Amino acid sequence: MRIPVAIVTMFTFLWFVPTGHCAPYTLDDLYAIALERSERVKISEEDLAIARTGKDKAMSALLPKVSGLGNYTGYKDQKISDTGSLTQPDEASAWSLRLDQSVSMSGREITAYKAAKDNIRKTDLDLFAVKEQYILSVTNAYYDVLKASRLVEIQKQNVERLTKHRDAASIRLRIGEVTKTAVLRAEAELSGARSDLVKAQNLLKFTKAVLKRIVGLEDEFDIVDTHNGGAAGLKDISEGNTDPVIGNCLGLELECLRQMAHVERAEVKSSGIQKDIASSQVAIARGSYWPTLAVEGVFAQRKETPETSGLVRDNLYGGVRIVFPFFEGGLRAAEVREAESKKRQTDYAYEDLKKTVTVEVESSYLDFVTQKGILRSLEDQWVFADDNYKAVSKQFEFGLAQSVDVMDANTLLVTAERQLIDALYQYQQAVVRLKRSTGTLLASVNKKATGAPGVVKESMAK
């Protein structure tokens, strides 16, 4: 199906959003700024930093502990034994250097270290999911602004058409071709259109305020639609060439999308790692039944004034201990049962999440298909409404149509324009939601950002 010149002209005129004299932002620019300034993302980044310190803490249990001790003692007086030897000096000082290493024979410390590394991977995936969700919020706010700005343009054009019709009706009233009722009807319609324009302008201000808050912008801004928001996008849709390429699901088969979501969604991968961590926690809890091996080495030096007869100035010794835990009041058994229950919880949570993701994919897919079909129908409806208004306007000029016919045709055209604009951006949002539900949204943004300015790549690189 070919697109008429009229629709091409309309969307070319509406391509840019002239909301001020500020430098315009594309959607990719907003992504980069939002990921750099978002408090929500920064909180998740701190969670990742905490997880990394957890690995360092787990590593400390595998390394020996080295400690030093120094003391000084001053006595009130000397003590002499019955044999005449000095047993207590006036003062004494000592210092020692001690090395200790304690490990469970079950390897609990190694298991804990591996679990800490897994937790870093899990937290990194959680950060990825937070970024994807935040990008989705930015996208929705961005398209809300675009829809509001297009609505303002539509209302401005509506006011212009009704103004011209009011003027034409006034001229025909003066020459006696119409009654005053036609002029009054035109004035009423024009007044309503101006009211709708004010509402649209206020809606635009509100949506821009929401986008400004989400992205973290401080000054006034403009945005540019660079995501097939014009006639070219409609032409591709009409020809069936605008289906997004998501991974290897070139034909957007639903089953392929489901499988991709189970593999690519960061939440699913994070939940799978949580299962491994829970298994490690069970092993750690069971390891408390094993004995603990402790090794120590000490170098000590002592000085006395005056020196006693039994003074040992330097001493170097080592020792090995094995501690067998026999009874601790049932604590270990309770800890094992608790760890096993938490492991079962993670298994249930993983399966529940997979089902939830499956429903999200199906919902996003059906929404995408629905919006695509609606867009095609509304595009035809807009073309018919535009041709109808032009025809009725011509007929009114030659006295072949009444003023009410022009009003009806204009109302039909405005409604068609609004519905078409709404459907256009609902379709684009459906594409983004489909990518989010399959876990490929941030990856696609990163791919587009390759070779872009450093701030984009640094903010999105993971």
C-alpha positions in Angstrom: 0.0 0.0 0.0 1.4 3.4 -1.0 1.3 6.3 1.4 -0.4 9.5 0.0 1.6 12.7 -0.3 -0.6 14.3 2.4 0.4 11.9 5.1 4.1 12.2 4.2 3.7 16.0 4.4 1.9 15.8 7.7 4.5 13.7 9.5 7.4 15.5 7.9 6.0 18.7 9.3 5.6 17.1 12.7 9.0 15.3 12.7 10.8 17.8 14.9 9.4 19.1 18.2 9.9 22.8 18.3 9.3 23.4 22.1 12.0 26.1 22.6 15.5 27.2 21.7 17.3 24.5 23.7 19.6 21.9 22.3 17.5 18.8 21.4 18.0 15.4 22.9 17.5 12.1 21.1 16.3 9.1 23.0 19.8 7.7 23.1 21.0 10.9 24.7 18.3 10.6 27.3 19.4 7.0 28.0 23.0 8.0 28.6 22.1 10.9 30.9 19.5 8.9 32.8 21.9 6.0 33.5 24.6 8.4 34.6 22.4 10.4 37.0 19.8 8.0 38.2 19.8 7.5 42.0 18.2 4.1 41.5 21.0 3.0 39.3 23.6 4.4 41.8 22.0 2.4 44.6 22.3 -0.8 42.6 25.9 0.1 41.8 26.6 0.4 45.5 25.0 -3.0 46.0 27.6 -4.3 43.5 30.4 -2.6 45.5 29.1 -4.2 48.7 29.1 -7.6 47.0 32.7 -7.1 46.0 33.7 -6.4 49.6 31.9 -9.6 50.5 34.3 -11.5 48.3 37.2 -9.8 50.1 35.8 -10.8 53.4 35.4 -14.4 52.3 39.0 -14.4 51.0 40.2 -13.2 54.5 39.0 -16.5 56.0 41.4 -18.4 53.7 44.5 -16.3 54.7 46.4 -16.6 57.9 46.0 -14.0 60.6 49.2 -12.2 61.8 49.0 -10.3 65.1 51.4 -8.6 67.4 51.3 -8.1 71.2 53.4 -5.8 73.4 53.1 -5.2 77.2 54.9 -3.6 80.1 54.5 -4.4 83.8 55.9 -2.4 86.7 56.0 -4.1 90.1 55.9 -2.5 93.5 59.0 -4.3 94.8 61.2 -7.2 94.1 60.5 -10.7 95.3 63.2 -13.1 96.5 62.7 -16.8 96.9 63.8 -18.8 99.9 66.9 -19.9 98.0 67.9 -16.3 97.5 67.1 -16.1 93.8 65.2 -13.2 92.2 61.7 -14.3 91.2 60.0 -10.9 90.6 61.9 -8.0 89.0 61.1 -4.3 89.3 59.7 -4.2 85.8 59.2 -6.4 82.8 58.4 -5.9 79.1 57.5 -8.4 76.4 56.4 -8.5 72.8 55.3 -11.3 70.5 54.4 -11.9 66.9 51.7 -14.5 66.3 50.5 -16.3 63.2 47.2 -18.2 63.3 45.3 -20.2 60.6 42.0 -22.0 61.3 40.1 -23.9 58.6 37.2 -26.3 58.6 38.1 -29.8 57.3 34.9 -29.6 55.3 36.2 -26.7 53.2 33.5 -24.3 54.4 35.8 -21.3 53.8 36.4 -22.2 50.1 32.6 -22.8 49.6 31.9 -19.4 51.1 34.4 -17.7 48.9 32.8 -19.3 45.8 29.4 -18.2 47.0 30.7 -14.6 47.4 32.0 -14.6 43.8 28.6 -15.9 42.7 26.9 -13.1 44.6 29.0 -10.6 42.6 27.7 -12.1 39.4 24.1 -12.0 40.8 24.4 -8.4 41.9 25.8 -7.4 38.5 22.8 -9.0 36.8 20.5 -7.2 39.3 22.1 -4.0 38.3 21.6 -4.9 34.6 17.9 -5.5 35.3 17.6 -2.2 37.1 19.1 -0.4 34.2 16.7 -2.1 31.8 13.7 -1.2 33.9 14.9 2.4 34.1 15.5 2.6 30.4 11.9 1.4 29.9 10.7 4.2 32.2 12.7 6.8 30.2 11.2 5.4 27.0 7.7 5.6 28.2 8.2 9.2 29.4 9.9 10.1 26.2 7.0 8.9 24.0 4.5 10.5 26.3 6.2 13.8 25.6 6.2 13.1 21.9 2.5 12.2 21.9 1.7 15.4 23.9 3.8 17.5 21.5 2.1 16.0 18.4 -1.3 16.6 20.1 -0.3 20.3 20.4 0.5 20.4 16.7 -2.7 18.7 15.8 -4.7 21.2 17.9 -2.9 24.1 16.4 -3.8 22.9 12.9 -7.4 22.3 14.1 -7.5 26.0 15.3 -6.2 27.1 11.9 -8.7 25.1 10.0 -11.6 26.3 12.1 -10.4 29.9 11.9 -10.4 29.7 8.1 -13.8 28.1 8.2 -15.2 30.8 10.6 -13.8 33.5 8.3 -15.3 31.8 5.2 -18.7 31.5 7.0 -18.6 35.2 8.0 -18.0 36.2 4.3 -20.8 34.0 3.1 -23.1 35.5 5.8 -22.4 39.0 4.6 -23.4 38.0 1.1 -26.5 36.2 2.4 -25.5 32.6 1.4 -25.7 31.2 5.0 -27.5 32.1 8.1 -25.9 33.5 11.3 -26.3 30.1 12.8 -23.5 28.8 10.7 -21.2 31.5 11.9 -22.2 30.9 15.5 -21.5 27.2 15.2 -18.1 27.9 13.7 -17.3 30.3 16.5 -18.3 27.7 19.1 -16.2 25.0 17.4 -13.3 27.5 17.3 -13.6 28.3 20.9 -13.6 24.6 21.9 -10.6 24.0 19.7 -8.7 26.8 21.5 -9.6 25.3 24.8 -8.4 21.9 23.6 -5.1 23.6 22.5 -4.6 25.0 26.0 -5.2 21.6 27.6 -2.7 20.0 25.1 -0.1 22.6 25.9 -0.5 22.0 29.7 -0.3 18.2 29.1 3.0 18.8 27.2 4.4 20.8 30.1 3.4 18.0 32.6 4.9 15.2 30.5 8.1 17.2 30.0 8.3 17.7 33.8 7.9 13.9 34.3 10.6 13.2 31.8 12.9 15.8 33.3 12.5 14.2 36.7 13.1 10.6 35.5 16.2 11.6 33.4 17.6 14.0 35.9 17.7 17.1 33.6 18.1 20.4 35.2 17.5 22.9 32.4 14.8 23.3 29.8 15.2 20.9 26.9 13.8 19.8 23.6 13.5 16.3 22.2 13.8 14.9 18.7 12.0 11.8 17.3 14.6 9.6 15.6 12.9 6.3 16.0 10.8 6.0 12.8 8.3 8.5 14.1 7.5 10.0 10.7 6.0 8.9 7.4 8.9 6.6 6.6 8.0 4.5 9.7 4.3 4.3 8.6 5.4 3.3 5.1 7.5 0.4 6.5 4.7 -0.7 8.7 2.3 -0.7 5.8 4.7 -2.8 3.8 5.3 -5.2 6.7 9.0 -4.5 7.1 9.1 -2.9 10.6 9.1 -6.0 12.8 11.9 -5.6 15.2 14.8 -8.1 15.1 15.1 -9.6 18.5 18.0 -12.0 18.9 17.6 -14.9 16.6 13.8 -14.7 16.5 13.6 -13.1 13.1 10.0 -13.9 12.5 9.0 -13.0 16.1 7.8 -16.5 16.9 6.2 -16.5 20.3 7.9 -19.8 21.4 11.3 -18.5 20.3 10.7 -15.3 22.3 9.7 -17.3 25.4 12.9 -19.4 25.2 15.0 -16.3 24.7 13.5 -14.6 27.7 14.4 -17.6 29.9 18.0 -17.4 28.6 18.5 -13.6 28.4 16.4 -12.0 31.1 18.8 -10.8 33.8 16.2 -11.6 36.5 16.1 -15.2 35.5 19.9 -15.5 35.4 20.1 -13.8 38.7 17.6 -16.2 40.3 19.5 -19.1 38.9 22.7 -17.9 40.5 20.7 -17.4 43.8 19.9 -21.1 43.6 23.6 -21.9 43.5 24.3 -19.6 46.4 21.6 -21.3 48.4 23.1 -24.7 47.7 26.5 -23.3 48.9 24.8 -22.1 52.1 23.5 -25.6 52.7 27.0 -27.0 52.3 28.4 -24.4 54.6 25.8 -25.2 57.3 26.5 -29.0 57.0 30.3 -28.3 57.2 29.8 -27.2 60.9 29.6 -30.9 61.7 33.3 -31.4 60.6 36.2 -30.7 62.9 38.3 -27.5 62.7 42.0 -27.5 62.2 44.0 -24.7 63.8 47.7 -24.0 63.3 49.6 -21.3 65.2 53.2 -20.0 65.3 54.5 -17.6 67.9 57.8 -15.7 68.3 58.1 -13.9 71.8 60.8 -11.8 73.4 60.9 -10.8 77.1 63.0 -8.3 79.1 63.2 -7.8 82.9 65.0 -5.3 85.1 66.7 -6.9 87.0 66.6 -10.2 85.3 65.2 -13.2 87.1 66.9 -16.5 87.2 64.3 -18.2 85.1 64.1 -15.6 82.4 63.6 -16.8 78.8 64.6 -13.9 76.6 63.5 -15.3 73.2 61.0 -18.0 72.4 59.7 -19.5 69.2 57.1 -22.2 69.2 54.2 -23.6 67.1 51.2 -25.7 67.7 48.4 -27.6 66.0 44.9 -28.1 67.3 41.9 -30.1 66.1 38.5 -29.2 67.5 35.8 -31.8 67.3 32.3 -30.3 67.9 30.1 -32.9 69.7 27.2 -31.0 71.2 26.1 -27.4 70.9 22.4 -27.6 71.9 21.0 -28.4 68.5 22.3 -25.2 66.9 23.9 -26.9 63.9 20.9 -29.1 63.1 18.7 -26.0 63.2 21.1 -24.1 60.9 21.1 -26.9 58.4 17.3 -27.1 58.3 17.1 -23.4 57.9 19.5 -23.4 54.9 17.6 -26.3 53.3 14.3 -24.4 53.6 15.9 -21.3 52.1 17.3 -23.5 49.2 13.7 -24.8 48.5 12.5 -21.2 48.6 14.9 -20.2 45.9 13.9 -23.2 43.8 10.2 -22.2 44.0 11.1 -18.5 43.4 13.1 -19.5 40.3 10.2 -21.5 38.8 7.7 -18.8 39.7 9.8 -16.2 38.0 10.1 -18.2 34.8 6.3 -18.5 34.7 6.0 -14.7 35.3 8.5 -13.9 32.6 6.6 -16.2 30.2 3.3 -14.3 30.8 5.2 -11.0 30.4 6.5 -12.1 27.0 3.1 -13.3 25.8 1.5 -10.1 27.0 4.1 -7.9 25.3 3.9 -10.0 22.1 0.1 -9.8 21.9 0.3 -6.1 22.6 2.8 -5.7 19.8 0.7 -7.6 17.3 -2.4 -5.6 18.4 -0.7 -2.2 18.1 0.7 -3.1 14.7 -2.8 -4.0 13.4 -4.4 -0.9 14.9 -1.8 1.3 13.4 -2.4 0.0 9.9 -6.2 0.5 10.3 -5.9 4.0 11.7 -3.5 5.0 9.0 -6.2 4.2 6.4 -8.8 6.0 8.5 -6.7 9.1 8.7 -6.2 9.2 4.9 -10.0 8.8 4.4 -10.7 11.5 7.0 -8.2 13.9 5.4 -9.7 13.4 1.9 -13.2 13.8 3.3 -12.4 17.1 5.0 -10.8 18.5 1.9 -13.8 17.4 -0.2 -16.4 18.8 2.2 -14.5 22.1 2.5 -14.5 22.5 -1.3 -18.2 21.7 -1.4 -18.8 24.4 1.3 -17.0 27.0 -0.7 -19.3 26.4 -3.6 -22.4 26.1 -1.5 -22.8 22.4 -1.9 -22.4 21.5 1.8 -23.6 23.0 5.0 -21.4 24.4 7.8 -22.4 21.4 10.0 -21.0 19.1 7.4 -17.6 20.9 7.6 -17.7 20.7 11.4 -18.4 17.0 11.3 -15.6 16.4 8.8 -13.2 18.4 10.9 -14.1 16.5 14.0 -13.6 13.2 12.2 -10.2 14.4 11.0 -9.0 15.6 14.4 -10.1 12.3 16.0 -8.3 10.3 13.3 -5.1 12.4 13.8 -5.2 11.9 17.5 -5.8 8.2 17.2 -3.1 7.7 14.6 -0.5 9.6 16.7 -1.4 7.6 19.8 -1.2 4.4 17.9 2.1 5.3 16.3 3.8 5.7 19.6 1.9 2.9 21.3 3.4 0.7 18.6 6.9 1.9 19.3 6.4 1.5 23.0 5.1 -2.0 22.4 8.4 -2.8 20.6 10.4 -1.6 23.5 8.3 -3.5 26.0 8.8 -6.7 23.9 12.5 -6.2 24.0 12.4 -5.6 27.8 10.3 -8.7 28.4 12.9 -10.8 26.5 15.8 -9.2 28.2 17.4 -7.7 25.1 16.5 -4.0 25.6 19.8 -2.9 27.2 21.8 -5.0 24.9 20.2 -3.4 21.9 20.8 0.1 23.4 24.5 -0.8 24.0 24.8 -2.0 20.4 23.5 1.3 19.1 25.8 3.2 21.5 28.9 1.5 20.1 31.1 4.2 18.7 29.1 7.0 20.4 30.6 9.5 22.7 32.3 8.2 25.8 29.5 9.1 28.2 27.1 6.8 26.4 29.4 3.8 26.3 30.6 4.3 29.9 27.1 4.6 31.3 25.8 1.5 29.5 28.8 -0.8 29.4 28.3 -3.9 31.3 
